[in-house]
Amino acid sequence: MSIYRCTHCKHLGEHSAPAGMGRCPQCGGETKLYDAVHFINQILARYTAVLRELDTLREESSGGVPPLQVASIH
Ligand SMILES: [Zn+2]
């Protein structure tokens, strides 16, 4: 059992084949199949990286003042 997000039709689902390359049951396109834990770890890593970048951008756009302090000034 593996998890995939089809690179062709964007269908997200479970696949009966083990991790590796496989065919999307939705469109028949070839797509990469992932181990479930690996798949979730990759998504969490990207999510965490985006949150860090968002925090950095918010601080930069507020002149280094954390967003909550900016909100209390107005
Ligand atoms: Zn597909």
N, CA, C, O and the ligand as a Tripos MOL2 file, in Angstrom:
@<TRIPOS>MOLECULE
protein
  297   295    75     0     0
PROTEIN
NO_CHARGES

@<TRIPOS>ATOM
      1 N           0.8450   -1.1920    0.0000 N.3       1 MET1
      2 CA          0.0000    0.0000    0.0000 C.3       1 MET1
      3 C           0.8860    1.2490    0.0000 C.2       1 MET1
      4 O           1.8540    1.3300    0.7550 O.2       1 MET1
      5 N           0.5520    2.2050   -0.8380 N.am      2 SER2
      6 CA          1.3210    3.4470   -0.9290 C.3       2 SER2
      7 C           0.3530    4.6080   -1.1570 C.2       2 SER2
      8 O          -0.8500    4.4150   -1.3290 O.2       2 SER2
      9 N           0.9070    5.8050   -1.1520 N.am      3 ILE3
     10 CA          0.1210    7.0190   -1.3710 C.3       3 ILE3
     11 C           0.7050    7.7360   -2.5790 C.2       3 ILE3
     12 O           1.9160    7.7030   -2.8000 O.2       3 ILE3
     13 N          -0.1520    8.3860   -3.3630 N.am      4 TYR4
     14 CA          0.3650    9.1140   -4.5110 C.3       4 TYR4
     15 C          -0.4820   10.3560   -4.7560 C.2       4 TYR4
     16 O          -1.6330   10.4330   -4.3250 O.2       4 TYR4
     17 N           0.0960   11.3170   -5.4460 N.am      5 ARG5
     18 CA         -0.6360   12.4520   -5.9880 C.3       5 ARG5
     19 C          -0.2150   12.5080   -7.4390 C.2       5 ARG5
     20 O           0.9260   12.8410   -7.7600 O.2       5 ARG5
     21 N          -1.1540   12.1780   -8.3130 N.am      6 CYS6
     22 CA         -0.8510   12.0490   -9.7300 C.3       6 CYS6
     23 C          -0.2880   13.3540  -10.2970 C.2       6 CYS6
     24 O          -0.8470   14.4310  -10.0930 O.2       6 CYS6
     25 N           0.8250   13.2320  -11.0080 N.am      7 THR7
     26 CA          1.4450   14.4130  -11.6010 C.3       7 THR7
     27 C           0.6700   14.8930  -12.8400 C.2       7 THR7
     28 O           0.8930   16.0050  -13.3180 O.2       7 THR7
     29 N          -0.2290   14.0620  -13.3500 N.am      8 HIS8
     30 CA         -0.9980   14.4200  -14.5530 C.3       8 HIS8
     31 C          -2.3630   15.0180  -14.1980 C.2       8 HIS8
     32 O          -2.6920   16.1190  -14.6390 O.2       8 HIS8
     33 N          -3.1640   14.2870  -13.3970 N.am      9 CYS9
     34 CA         -4.5330   14.7460  -13.1110 C.3       9 CYS9
     35 C          -4.7000   15.2620  -11.6700 C.2       9 CYS9
     36 O          -5.7890   15.6900  -11.2870 O.2       9 CYS9
     37 N          -3.6160   15.2190  -10.8740 N.am     10 LYS10
     38 CA         -3.5970   15.7220   -9.4880 C.3      10 LYS10
     39 C          -4.4600   14.9130   -8.5370 C.2      10 LYS10
     40 O          -4.7310   15.3520   -7.4200 O.2      10 LYS10
     41 N          -4.8990   13.7290   -8.9690 N.am     11 HIS11
     42 CA         -5.6890   12.8760   -8.0810 C.3      11 HIS11
     43 C          -4.8140   12.4260   -6.9170 C.2      11 HIS11
     44 O          -3.6570   12.0520   -7.1070 O.2      11 HIS11
     45 N          -5.3790   12.4660   -5.7030 N.am     12 LEU12
     46 CA         -4.6760   12.0470   -4.4970 C.3      12 LEU12
     47 C          -5.3480   10.7970   -3.9710 C.2      12 LEU12
     48 O          -6.5710   10.7600   -3.8360 O.2      12 LEU12
     49 N          -4.5590    9.7660   -3.6700 N.am     13 GLY13
     50 CA         -5.1770    8.5630   -3.1570 C.3      13 GLY13
     51 C          -4.1940    7.5050   -2.7190 C.2      13 GLY13
     52 O          -2.9790    7.6890   -2.7900 O.2      13 GLY13
     53 N          -4.7460    6.3850   -2.2610 N.am     14 GLU14
     54 CA         -3.9400    5.2420   -1.8850 C.3      14 GLU14
     55 C          -3.8020    4.3430   -3.1070 C.2      14 GLU14
     56 O          -4.6790    4.3080   -3.9700 O.2      14 GLU14
     57 N          -2.6930    3.6190   -3.1670 N.am     15 HIS15
     58 CA         -2.4430    2.7070   -4.2760 C.3      15 HIS15
     59 C          -2.0980    1.3450   -3.6990 C.2      15 HIS15
     60 O          -1.4300    1.2590   -2.6690 O.2      15 HIS15
     61 N          -2.5410    0.2910   -4.3460 N.am     16 SER16
     62 CA         -2.2880   -1.0580   -3.8240 C.3      16 SER16
     63 C          -0.8390   -1.5090   -4.0270 C.2      16 SER16
     64 O          -0.3760   -2.4300   -3.3540 O.2      16 SER16
     65 N          -0.1250   -0.8610   -4.9510 N.am     17 ALA17
     66 CA          1.2670   -1.2350   -5.2270 C.3      17 ALA17
     67 C           2.1970   -0.6290   -4.1730 C.2      17 ALA17
     68 O           1.8470    0.3720   -3.5480 O.2      17 ALA17
     69 N           3.3600   -1.2160   -3.9710 N.am     18 PRO18
     70 CA          4.3400   -0.6260   -3.0380 C.3      18 PRO18
     71 C           4.9360    0.6510   -3.6270 C.2      18 PRO18
     72 O           4.7400    0.9550   -4.8030 O.2      18 PRO18
     73 N           5.6680    1.3950   -2.7900 N.am     19 ALA19
     74 CA          6.2990    2.6440   -3.2310 C.3      19 ALA19
     75 C           7.1800    2.3870   -4.4500 C.2      19 ALA19
     76 O           7.8050    1.3340   -4.5790 O.2      19 ALA19
     77 N           7.2120    3.3740   -5.3330 N.am     20 GLY20
     78 CA          7.9800    3.2530   -6.5770 C.3      20 GLY20
     79 C           7.2000    3.9370   -7.6760 C.2      20 GLY20
     80 O           6.5120    4.9250   -7.4160 O.2      20 GLY20
     81 N           7.2880    3.4420   -8.8930 N.am     21 MET21
     82 CA          6.5090    4.0060   -9.9850 C.3      21 MET21
     83 C           5.2500    3.1560  -10.1930 C.2      21 MET21
     84 O           5.2800    1.9370  -10.0240 O.2      21 MET21
     85 N           4.1440    3.8160  -10.5630 N.am     22 GLY22
     86 CA          2.9000    3.1030  -10.7880 C.3      22 GLY22
     87 C           1.9800    3.8860  -11.6990 C.2      22 GLY22
     88 O           2.3100    4.9860  -12.1410 O.2      22 GLY22
     89 N           0.8250    3.3080  -11.9750 N.am     23 ARG23
     90 CA         -0.1560    3.9580  -12.8500 C.3      23 ARG23
     91 C          -1.2780    4.5400  -12.0030 C.2      23 ARG23
     92 O          -1.7760    3.8880  -11.0860 O.2      23 ARG23
     93 N          -1.6700    5.7560  -12.3120 N.am     24 CYS24
     94 CA         -2.7940    6.4050  -11.6340 C.3      24 CYS24
     95 C          -4.0880    5.7070  -12.0530 C.2      24 CYS24
     96 O          -4.3740    5.6150  -13.2460 O.2      24 CYS24
     97 N          -4.8750    5.2150  -11.0930 N.am     25 PRO25
     98 CA         -6.1380    4.5530  -11.4280 C.3      25 PRO25
     99 C          -7.1570    5.5180  -12.0630 C.2      25 PRO25
    100 O          -8.0780    5.0870  -12.7570 O.2      25 PRO25
    101 N          -6.9850    6.8040  -11.8220 N.am     26 GLN26
    102 CA         -7.9220    7.8110  -12.3140 C.3      26 GLN26
    103 C          -7.7200    8.1040  -13.8070 C.2      26 GLN26
    104 O          -8.6810    8.1200  -14.5760 O.2      26 GLN26
    105 N          -6.4500    8.3380  -14.2150 N.am     27 CYS27
    106 CA         -6.1870    8.7550  -15.6010 C.3      27 CYS27
    107 C          -5.2560    7.8030  -16.3500 C.2      27 CYS27
    108 O          -5.1080    7.9100  -17.5680 O.2      27 CYS27
    109 N          -4.6310    6.8740  -15.6310 N.am     28 GLY28
    110 CA         -3.7380    5.9220  -16.2810 C.3      28 GLY28
    111 C          -2.3220    6.4280  -16.4860 C.2      28 GLY28
    112 O          -1.4720    5.7000  -16.9990 O.2      28 GLY28
    113 N          -2.0570    7.6770  -16.0880 N.am     29 GLY29
    114 CA         -0.7170    8.2400  -16.2480 C.3      29 GLY29
    115 C           0.2620    7.6380  -15.2610 C.2      29 GLY29
    116 O          -0.1150    7.1950  -14.1760 O.2      29 GLY29
    117 N           1.5380    7.6290  -15.6580 N.am     30 GLU30
    118 CA          2.5640    7.1090  -14.7680 C.3      30 GLU30
    119 C           2.8660    8.1470  -13.6870 C.2      30 GLU30
    120 O           3.0320    9.3320  -13.9790 O.2      30 GLU30
    121 N           2.9340    7.6910  -12.4410 N.am     31 THR31
    122 CA          3.1850    8.6050  -11.3410 C.3      31 THR31
    123 C           3.9900    7.9160  -10.2630 C.2      31 THR31
    124 O           4.0750    6.6890  -10.2300 O.2      31 THR31
    125 N           4.5810    8.7020   -9.3830 N.am     32 LYS32
    126 CA          5.4120    8.1480   -8.3290 C.3      32 LYS32
    127 C           4.5510    7.7960   -7.1260 C.2      32 LYS32
    128 O           3.6900    8.5790   -6.7230 O.2      32 LYS32
    129 N           4.7810    6.6200   -6.5530 N.am     33 LEU33
    130 CA          4.0510    6.1420   -5.3790 C.3      33 LEU33
    131 C           4.9900    6.2390   -4.1830 C.2      33 LEU33
    132 O           6.1580    5.8590   -4.2570 O.2      33 LEU33
    133 N           4.4520    6.7580   -3.0750 N.am     34 TYR34
    134 CA          5.2780    6.9890   -1.8930 C.3      34 TYR34
    135 C           4.8240    6.1490   -0.7160 C.2      34 TYR34
    136 O           3.6440    5.8250   -0.5780 O.2      34 TYR34
    137 N           5.7850    5.8030    0.1310 N.am     35 ASP35
    138 CA          5.4610    5.2300    1.4230 C.3      35 ASP35
    139 C           4.6990    6.3110    2.2020 C.2      35 ASP35
    140 O           5.0710    7.4830    2.1520 O.2      35 ASP35
    141 N           3.6360    5.9270    2.9200 N.am     36 ALA36
    142 CA          2.7590    6.9030    3.5810 C.3      36 ALA36
    143 C           3.5120    7.7950    4.5610 C.2      36 ALA36
    144 O           3.3150    9.0100    4.5520 O.2      36 ALA36
    145 N           4.3660    7.2260    5.4020 N.am     37 VAL37
    146 CA          5.0970    8.0200    6.3960 C.3      37 VAL37
    147 C           6.0510    8.9880    5.6960 C.2      37 VAL37
    148 O           6.1600   10.1470    6.0980 O.2      37 VAL37
    149 N           6.7360    8.5280    4.6610 N.am     38 HIS38
    150 CA          7.6350    9.3930    3.8950 C.3      38 HIS38
    151 C           6.8550   10.5540    3.2630 C.2      38 HIS38
    152 O           7.2960   11.7020    3.2990 O.2      38 HIS38
    153 N           5.6990   10.2390    2.6880 N.am     39 PHE39
    154 CA          4.8540   11.2440    2.0360 C.3      39 PHE39
    155 C           4.4400   12.3340    3.0270 C.2      39 PHE39
    156 O           4.5330   13.5240    2.7270 O.2      39 PHE39
    157 N           3.9800   11.9140    4.2150 N.am     40 ILE40
    158 CA          3.5340   12.8690    5.2380 C.3      40 ILE40
    159 C           4.7170   13.6830    5.7570 C.2      40 ILE40
    160 O           4.5890   14.8870    5.9790 O.2      40 ILE40
    161 N           5.8530   13.0430    5.9510 N.am     41 ASN41
    162 CA          7.0470   13.7680    6.3990 C.3      41 ASN41
    163 C           7.4490   14.8460    5.4060 C.2      41 ASN41
    164 O           7.8180   15.9480    5.8130 O.2      41 ASN41
    165 N           7.3860   14.5510    4.1150 N.am     42 GLN42
    166 CA          7.7310   15.5320    3.0890 C.3      42 GLN42
    167 C           6.7850   16.7210    3.1250 C.2      42 GLN42
    168 O           7.2180   17.8670    3.0030 O.2      42 GLN42
    169 N           5.4950   16.4540    3.2920 N.am     43 ILE43
    170 CA          4.5070   17.5370    3.3440 C.3      43 ILE43
    171 C           4.7230   18.3980    4.5860 C.2      43 ILE43
    172 O           4.6670   19.6260    4.5070 O.2      43 ILE43
    173 N           4.9720   17.7580    5.7410 N.am     44 LEU44
    174 CA          5.2090   18.5150    6.9730 C.3      44 LEU44
    175 C           6.4710   19.3640    6.8630 C.2      44 LEU44
    176 O           6.5050   20.4930    7.3520 O.2      44 LEU44
    177 N           7.5100   18.8270    6.2240 N.am     45 ALA45
    178 CA          8.7520   19.5830    6.0660 C.3      45 ALA45
    179 C           8.5120   20.8250    5.2050 C.2      45 ALA45
    180 O           9.0040   21.9090    5.5210 O.2      45 ALA45
    181 N           7.7670   20.6670    4.1340 N.am     46 ARG46
    182 CA          7.4650   21.8220    3.2720 C.3      46 ARG46
    183 C           6.5870   22.8340    3.9980 C.2      46 ARG46
    184 O           6.8080   24.0410    3.9010 O.2      46 ARG46
    185 N           5.5930   22.3350    4.7240 N.am     47 TYR47
    186 CA          4.6880   23.2060    5.4850 C.3      47 TYR47
    187 C           5.4740   24.0250    6.5090 C.2      47 TYR47
    188 O           5.2620   25.2310    6.6360 O.2      47 TYR47
    189 N           6.3790   23.3710    7.2380 N.am     48 THR48
    190 CA          7.1880   24.0520    8.2410 C.3      48 THR48
    191 C           8.0900   25.0980    7.5880 C.2      48 THR48
    192 O           8.2360   26.2020    8.1140 O.2      48 THR48
    193 N           8.6920   24.7620    6.4520 N.am     49 ALA49
    194 CA          9.5650   25.7080    5.7440 C.3      49 ALA49
    195 C           8.7770   26.9320    5.2900 C.2      49 ALA49
    196 O           9.2730   28.0540    5.3850 O.2      49 ALA49
    197 N           7.5630   26.7310    4.8010 N.am     50 VAL50
    198 CA          6.7330   27.8470    4.3400 C.3      50 VAL50
    199 C           6.3150   28.7250    5.5170 C.2      50 VAL50
    200 O           6.2970   29.9500    5.3990 O.2      50 VAL50
    201 N           5.9760   28.1000    6.6630 N.am     51 LEU51
    202 CA          5.6140   28.8870    7.8430 C.3      51 LEU51
    203 C           6.7780   29.7540    8.3000 C.2      51 LEU51
    204 O           6.5940   30.9160    8.6600 O.2      51 LEU51
    205 N           8.0000   29.1710    8.2820 N.am     52 ARG52
    206 CA          9.1910   29.9380    8.6870 C.3      52 ARG52
    207 C           9.3990   31.1210    7.7340 C.2      52 ARG52
    208 O           9.6890   32.2370    8.1650 O.2      52 ARG52
    209 N           9.2450   30.8580    6.4340 N.am     53 GLU53
    210 CA          9.4290   31.9240    5.4520 C.3      53 GLU53
    211 C           8.3720   33.0050    5.6370 C.2      53 GLU53
    212 O           8.6730   34.1940    5.5260 O.2      53 GLU53
    213 N           7.1450   32.6020    5.9170 N.am     54 LEU54
    214 CA          6.0630   33.5720    6.1410 C.3      54 LEU54
    215 C           6.3600   34.4310    7.3660 C.2      54 LEU54
    216 O           6.1610   35.6450    7.3310 O.2      54 LEU54
    217 N           6.8290   33.8210    8.4390 N.am     55 ASP55
    218 CA          7.1850   34.5750    9.6400 C.3      55 ASP55
    219 C           8.2850   35.5810    9.3410 C.2      55 ASP55
    220 O           8.2270   36.7290    9.7820 O.2      55 ASP55
    221 N           9.3090   35.1330    8.5740 N.am     56 THR56
    222 CA         10.4160   36.0180    8.2190 C.3      56 THR56
    223 C           9.9220   37.1920    7.3840 C.2      56 THR56
    224 O          10.3020   38.3370    7.6280 O.2      56 THR56
    225 N           9.0770   36.9090    6.4020 N.am     57 LEU57
    226 CA          8.5510   37.9750    5.5320 C.3      57 LEU57
    227 C           7.6850   38.9490    6.3240 C.2      57 LEU57
    228 O           7.7290   40.1570    6.0920 O.2      57 LEU57
    229 N           6.9040   38.4220    7.2540 N.am     58 ARG58
    230 CA          6.0610   39.3020    8.0820 C.3      58 ARG58
    231 C           6.9260   40.2290    8.9380 C.2      58 ARG58
    232 O           6.6360   41.4170    9.0780 O.2      58 ARG58
    233 N           7.9910   39.6650    9.5040 N.am     59 GLU59
    234 CA          8.8750   40.4930   10.3320 C.3      59 GLU59
    235 C           9.5770   41.5430    9.4860 C.2      59 GLU59
    236 O           9.7120   42.6930    9.9040 O.2      59 GLU59
    237 N          10.0280   41.1470    8.2850 N.am     60 GLU60
    238 CA         10.7050   42.0960    7.4010 C.3      60 GLU60
    239 C           9.7620   43.2080    6.9550 C.2      60 GLU60
    240 O          10.1660   44.3680    6.8780 O.2      60 GLU60
    241 N           8.5060   42.8640    6.6600 N.am     61 SER61
    242 CA          7.5620   43.8690    6.1670 C.3      61 SER61
    243 C           7.0940   44.7940    7.2850 C.2      61 SER61
    244 O           6.5540   45.8660    7.0130 O.2      61 SER61
    245 N           7.2930   44.3910    8.5370 N.am     62 SER62
    246 CA          6.8810   45.2550    9.6460 C.3      62 SER62
    247 C           8.0920   45.9410   10.2670 C.2      62 SER62
    248 O           8.0140   46.4400   11.3900 O.2      62 SER62
    249 N           9.2110   45.9700    9.5430 N.am     63 GLY63
    250 CA         10.4150   46.6360   10.0170 C.3      63 GLY63
    251 C          11.0590   45.9560   11.1970 C.2      63 GLY63
    252 O          11.6720   46.6150   12.0370 O.2      63 GLY63
    253 N          10.9310   44.6500   11.2730 N.am     64 GLY64
    254 CA         11.5640   43.8990   12.3490 C.3      64 GLY64
    255 C          10.7210   43.7780   13.5890 C.2      64 GLY64
    256 O          11.1010   43.0890   14.5360 O.2      64 GLY64
    257 N           9.5690   44.4430   13.6000 N.am     65 VAL65
    258 CA          8.6750   44.3540   14.7490 C.3      65 VAL65
    259 C           7.7650   43.1420   14.5480 C.2      65 VAL65
    260 O           7.1280   43.0220   13.5010 O.2      65 VAL65
    261 N           7.6920   42.2450   15.5320 N.am     66 PRO66
    262 CA          6.8090   41.0870   15.3950 C.3      66 PRO66
    263 C           5.3740   41.5140   15.1220 C.2      66 PRO66
    264 O           4.9300   42.5230   15.6700 O.2      66 PRO66
    265 N           4.6350   40.7860   14.2950 N.am     67 PRO67
    266 CA          3.2810   41.1620   13.8760 C.3      67 PRO67
    267 C           2.3340   41.5130   15.0090 C.2      67 PRO67
    268 O           1.5400   42.4440   14.8690 O.2      67 PRO67
    269 N           2.3900   40.8000   16.1270 N.am     68 LEU68
    270 CA          1.4570   41.0920   17.2290 C.3      68 LEU68
    271 C           1.7060   42.4680   17.8120 C.2      68 LEU68
    272 O           0.7640   43.1490   18.2150 O.2      68 LEU68
    273 N           2.9930   42.8960   17.8650 N.am     69 GLN69
    274 CA          3.2920   44.2370   18.3770 C.3      69 GLN69
    275 C           2.8230   45.3070   17.4170 C.2      69 GLN69
    276 O           2.3760   46.3700   17.8470 O.2      69 GLN69
    277 N           2.9160   45.0440   16.1200 N.am     70 VAL70
    278 CA          2.4170   45.9920   15.1270 C.3      70 VAL70
    279 C           0.9140   46.1740   15.3010 C.2      70 VAL70
    280 O           0.4020   47.2920   15.2430 O.2      70 VAL70
    281 N           0.2100   45.0560   15.5170 N.am     71 ALA71
    282 CA         -1.2390   45.1200   15.6590 C.3      71 ALA71
    283 C          -1.6380   45.9340   16.8880 C.2      71 ALA71
    284 O          -2.6510   46.6320   16.8590 O.2      71 ALA71
    285 N          -0.8550   45.8550   17.9690 N.am     72 SER72
    286 CA         -1.2290   46.5650   19.1890 C.3      72 SER72
    287 C          -0.9530   48.0560   19.0850 C.2      72 SER72
    288 O          -1.5290   48.8350   19.8440 O.2      72 SER72
    289 N          -0.0730   48.4840   18.1480 N.am     73 ILE73
    290 CA          0.2300   49.9130   17.9710 C.3      73 ILE73
    291 C          -0.9670   50.6270   17.3390 C.2      73 ILE73
    292 O          -1.2850   51.7610   17.6970 O.2      73 ILE73
    293 N          -1.6270   49.9450   16.3890 N.am     74 HIS74
    294 CA         -2.7250   50.6060   15.6710 C.3      74 HIS74
    295 C          -4.0080   50.6140   16.4360 C.2      74 HIS74
    296 O          -5.0120   51.1370   15.9510 O.2      74 HIS74
    297 ZN         -3.9640   10.7090  -12.7800 Zn       75 ZN75
@<TRIPOS>BOND
     1     1     2 1
     2     2     3 1
     3     3     4 2
     4     3     5 am
     5     5     6 1
     6     6     7 1
     7     7     8 2
     8     7     9 am
     9     9    10 1
    10    10    11 1
    11    11    12 2
    12    11    13 am
    13    13    14 1
    14    14    15 1
    15    15    16 2
    16    15    17 am
    17    17    18 1
    18    18    19 1
    19    19    20 2
    20    19    21 am
    21    21    22 1
    22    22    23 1
    23    23    24 2
    24    23    25 am
    25    25    26 1
    26    26    27 1
    27    27    28 2
    28    27    29 am
    29    29    30 1
    30    30    31 1
    31    31    32 2
    32    31    33 am
    33    33    34 1
    34    34    35 1
    35    35    36 2
    36    35    37 am
    37    37    38 1
    38    38    39 1
    39    39    40 2
    40    39    41 am
    41    41    42 1
    42    42    43 1
    43    43    44 2
    44    43    45 am
    45    45    46 1
    46    46    47 1
    47    47    48 2
    48    47    49 am
    49    49    50 1
    50    50    51 1
    51    51    52 2
    52    51    53 am
    53    53    54 1
    54    54    55 1
    55    55    56 2
    56    55    57 am
    57    57    58 1
    58    58    59 1
    59    59    60 2
    60    59    61 am
    61    61    62 1
    62    62    63 1
    63    63    64 2
    64    63    65 am
    65    65    66 1
    66    66    67 1
    67    67    68 2
    68    67    69 am
    69    69    70 1
    70    70    71 1
    71    71    72 2
    72    71    73 am
    73    73    74 1
    74    74    75 1
    75    75    76 2
    76    75    77 am
    77    77    78 1
    78    78    79 1
    79    79    80 2
    80    79    81 am
    81    81    82 1
    82    82    83 1
    83    83    84 2
    84    83    85 am
    85    85    86 1
    86    86    87 1
    87    87    88 2
    88    87    89 am
    89    89    90 1
    90    90    91 1
    91    91    92 2
    92    91    93 am
    93    93    94 1
    94    94    95 1
    95    95    96 2
    96    95    97 am
    97    97    98 1
    98    98    99 1
    99    99   100 2
   100    99   101 am
   101   101   102 1
   102   102   103 1
   103   103   104 2
   104   103   105 am
   105   105   106 1
   106   106   107 1
   107   107   108 2
   108   107   109 am
   109   109   110 1
   110   110   111 1
   111   111   112 2
   112   111   113 am
   113   113   114 1
   114   114   115 1
   115   115   116 2
   116   115   117 am
   117   117   118 1
   118   118   119 1
   119   119   120 2
   120   119   121 am
   121   121   122 1
   122   122   123 1
   123   123   124 2
   124   123   125 am
   125   125   126 1
   126   126   127 1
   127   127   128 2
   128   127   129 am
   129   129   130 1
   130   130   131 1
   131   131   132 2
   132   131   133 am
   133   133   134 1
   134   134   135 1
   135   135   136 2
   136   135   137 am
   137   137   138 1
   138   138   139 1
   139   139   140 2
   140   139   141 am
   141   141   142 1
   142   142   143 1
   143   143   144 2
   144   143   145 am
   145   145   146 1
   146   146   147 1
   147   147   148 2
   148   147   149 am
   149   149   150 1
   150   150   151 1
   151   151   152 2
   152   151   153 am
   153   153   154 1
   154   154   155 1
   155   155   156 2
   156   155   157 am
   157   157   158 1
   158   158   159 1
   159   159   160 2
   160   159   161 am
   161   161   162 1
   162   162   163 1
   163   163   164 2
   164   163   165 am
   165   165   166 1
   166   166   167 1
   167   167   168 2
   168   167   169 am
   169   169   170 1
   170   170   171 1
   171   171   172 2
   172   171   173 am
   173   173   174 1
   174   174   175 1
   175   175   176 2
   176   175   177 am
   177   177   178 1
   178   178   179 1
   179   179   180 2
   180   179   181 am
   181   181   182 1
   182   182   183 1
   183   183   184 2
   184   183   185 am
   185   185   186 1
   186   186   187 1
   187   187   188 2
   188   187   189 am
   189   189   190 1
   190   190   191 1
   191   191   192 2
   192   191   193 am
   193   193   194 1
   194   194   195 1
   195   195   196 2
   196   195   197 am
   197   197   198 1
   198   198   199 1
   199   199   200 2
   200   199   201 am
   201   201   202 1
   202   202   203 1
   203   203   204 2
   204   203   205 am
   205   205   206 1
   206   206   207 1
   207   207   208 2
   208   207   209 am
   209   209   210 1
   210   210   211 1
   211   211   212 2
   212   211   213 am
   213   213   214 1
   214   214   215 1
   215   215   216 2
   216   215   217 am
   217   217   218 1
   218   218   219 1
   219   219   220 2
   220   219   221 am
   221   221   222 1
   222   222   223 1
   223   223   224 2
   224   223   225 am
   225   225   226 1
   226   226   227 1
   227   227   228 2
   228   227   229 am
   229   229   230 1
   230   230   231 1
   231   231   232 2
   232   231   233 am
   233   233   234 1
   234   234   235 1
   235   235   236 2
   236   235   237 am
   237   237   238 1
   238   238   239 1
   239   239   240 2
   240   239   241 am
   241   241   242 1
   242   242   243 1
   243   243   244 2
   244   243   245 am
   245   245   246 1
   246   246   247 1
   247   247   248 2
   248   247   249 am
   249   249   250 1
   250   250   251 1
   251   251   252 2
   252   251   253 am
   253   253   254 1
   254   254   255 1
   255   255   256 2
   256   255   257 am
   257   257   258 1
   258   258   259 1
   259   259   260 2
   260   259   261 am
   261   261   262 1
   262   262   263 1
   263   263   264 2
   264   263   265 am
   265   265   266 1
   266   266   267 1
   267   267   268 2
   268   267   269 am
   269   269   270 1
   270   270   271 1
   271   271   272 2
   272   271   273 am
   273   273   274 1
   274   274   275 1
   275   275   276 2
   276   275   277 am
   277   277   278 1
   278   278   279 1
   279   279   280 2
   280   279   281 am
   281   281   282 1
   282   282   283 1
   283   283   284 2
   284   283   285 am
   285   285   286 1
   286   286   287 1
   287   287   288 2
   288   287   289 am
   289   289   290 1
   290   290   291 1
   291   291   292 2
   292   291   293 am
   293   293   294 1
   294   294   295 1
   295   295   296 2
@<TRIPOS>SUBSTRUCTURE
     1 MET1         2 RESIDUE 1 A MET
     2 SER2         6 RESIDUE 1 A SER
     3 ILE3        10 RESIDUE 1 A ILE
     4 TYR4        14 RESIDUE 1 A TYR
     5 ARG5        18 RESIDUE 1 A ARG
     6 CYS6        22 RESIDUE 1 A CYS
     7 THR7        26 RESIDUE 1 A THR
     8 HIS8        30 RESIDUE 1 A HIS
     9 CYS9        34 RESIDUE 1 A CYS
    10 LYS10       38 RESIDUE 1 A LYS
    11 HIS11       42 RESIDUE 1 A HIS
    12 LEU12       46 RESIDUE 1 A LEU
    13 GLY13       50 RESIDUE 1 A GLY
    14 GLU14       54 RESIDUE 1 A GLU
    15 HIS15       58 RESIDUE 1 A HIS
    16 SER16       62 RESIDUE 1 A SER
    17 ALA17       66 RESIDUE 1 A ALA
    18 PRO18       70 RESIDUE 1 A PRO
    19 ALA19       74 RESIDUE 1 A ALA
    20 GLY20       78 RESIDUE 1 A GLY
    21 MET21       82 RESIDUE 1 A MET
    22 GLY22       86 RESIDUE 1 A GLY
    23 ARG23       90 RESIDUE 1 A ARG
    24 CYS24       94 RESIDUE 1 A CYS
    25 PRO25       98 RESIDUE 1 A PRO
    26 GLN26      102 RESIDUE 1 A GLN
    27 CYS27      106 RESIDUE 1 A CYS
    28 GLY28      110 RESIDUE 1 A GLY
    29 GLY29      114 RESIDUE 1 A GLY
    30 GLU30      118 RESIDUE 1 A GLU
    31 THR31      122 RESIDUE 1 A THR
    32 LYS32      126 RESIDUE 1 A LYS
    33 LEU33      130 RESIDUE 1 A LEU
    34 TYR34      134 RESIDUE 1 A TYR
    35 ASP35      138 RESIDUE 1 A ASP
    36 ALA36      142 RESIDUE 1 A ALA
    37 VAL37      146 RESIDUE 1 A VAL
    38 HIS38      150 RESIDUE 1 A HIS
    39 PHE39      154 RESIDUE 1 A PHE
    40 ILE40      158 RESIDUE 1 A ILE
    41 ASN41      162 RESIDUE 1 A ASN
    42 GLN42      166 RESIDUE 1 A GLN
    43 ILE43      170 RESIDUE 1 A ILE
    44 LEU44      174 RESIDUE 1 A LEU
    45 ALA45      178 RESIDUE 1 A ALA
    46 ARG46      182 RESIDUE 1 A ARG
    47 TYR47      186 RESIDUE 1 A TYR
    48 THR48      190 RESIDUE 1 A THR
    49 ALA49      194 RESIDUE 1 A ALA
    50 VAL50      198 RESIDUE 1 A VAL
    51 LEU51      202 RESIDUE 1 A LEU
    52 ARG52      206 RESIDUE 1 A ARG
    53 GLU53      210 RESIDUE 1 A GLU
    54 LEU54      214 RESIDUE 1 A LEU
    55 ASP55      218 RESIDUE 1 A ASP
    56 THR56      222 RESIDUE 1 A THR
    57 LEU57      226 RESIDUE 1 A LEU
    58 ARG58      230 RESIDUE 1 A ARG
    59 GLU59      234 RESIDUE 1 A GLU
    60 GLU60      238 RESIDUE 1 A GLU
    61 SER61      242 RESIDUE 1 A SER
    62 SER62      246 RESIDUE 1 A SER
    63 GLY63      250 RESIDUE 1 A GLY
    64 GLY64      254 RESIDUE 1 A GLY
    65 VAL65      258 RESIDUE 1 A VAL
    66 PRO66      262 RESIDUE 1 A PRO
    67 PRO67      266 RESIDUE 1 A PRO
    68 LEU68      270 RESIDUE 1 A LEU
    69 GLN69      274 RESIDUE 1 A GLN
    70 VAL70      278 RESIDUE 1 A VAL
    71 ALA71      282 RESIDUE 1 A ALA
    72 SER72      286 RESIDUE 1 A SER
    73 ILE73      290 RESIDUE 1 A ILE
    74 HIS74      294 RESIDUE 1 A HIS
    75 ZN75       297 GROUP 0 **** ****
